[in-house]
Amino acid sequence: MTRPGRLGVGIIGAGKVGAVLGAALRAAEHAVVGVSAVSEASRERAETLLPGVPILEIPDVVERAELVLLAVPDDALGPLVEGLAKLGAWQPGQLVAHTSGRHGVGVLAPVRAAGAIPLAIHPAMTFTGMSLDLGRILDCRFGVTADPAMLPIAQALVVEMGAEPVVIAEGDRAAYHAALAHGSNHLVTLVAQAAEILGRIGVEEPDHLLGPLLRASLDNALAAGEAALTGPVARGDVGTVAAHAEALAELADSGAADGGASDILEAYRAMALATARRAERRGLYGPATRERLEEALEPGENENPREEL
């Protein structure tokens, strides 16, 4: 027997996010009444995480559902919502939630016009699309946006999945998503670049070398913020930073034939410059040292004296 207030949930998009959140809602005793899945990978994911749930065409999923969960790419969300509105698919009183980080409820204007209730619930988590994600949701926060009267509904859905809601204003959604993408996606690029440098100088299994350092750095940064900053830029070691730039330029030249290492020096310079400016603001050194660091990082100016401060 189901608990009172349980909903019939339709999942549009059995990607890594949609299938997992559907399984989480099912675990909260909501009934998943249908799922759309186009690719073979999506169909397999739906069959694994949502066994017994019928795979349907999108309009059929919407027709059956009291809560429609839209788990589609950001750029596809608006056209999908508008297309379904033209078909007259949205139903008065129906809950329609999307999982996009970038968008708030504005993108669901056609839903609102049809008398349905728009919600934005974005999980701040990287998904694998496997069952292990269900455990990770318990430590996850969701950025939720909704009309004030409907905000408790969005928050309740997140809590039922075992996560914690964080309210994000409609106008702040792009900045919210930029923060998450900058921290998460660019972290992957940063780690990949560090591993590539080590690989190019012959270090085997660079992940074993980087792992303990990066985990400690991340933990320290999350706990102490910029107070955890260390290293040659934070210390104002101009000579060391210049040596880094020169070595990375040489790696870029040596990797030109296979296209490797070309982006690493550019990324190092950009992050070192940002770090230097933040270090100056924290009072770790004055403008003169920051200016010398900037000079050491200028393109084509890598032959700087190896002077120590």
Secondary structure, DSSP 4 states (H G I P E B T S, - for coil): -PPTT--EEEEE--SHHHHHHHHHHHHTT-EEEEEE--SHHHHHHHHHHSTTPPB--HHHHHHH-SEEEE---HHHHHHHHHHHHHTT---TT-EEEE--SS--SGGGHHHHHTT-EEEEEEE-S---SSTHHHHHGGG-EEEEEE-GGGHHHHHHHHHHTT-EEEE--GGGHHHHHHHHHHHHHHHHHHHHHHHHHHHHTT-SSHHHHHHHHHHHHHHHHHHHGGGG--SHHHHT-HHHHHHHHHHHHHHHHHTGGGTTTTTHHHHHHHHHHHHHHHHHHTTSS-HHHHHHHHHHHSTT---------
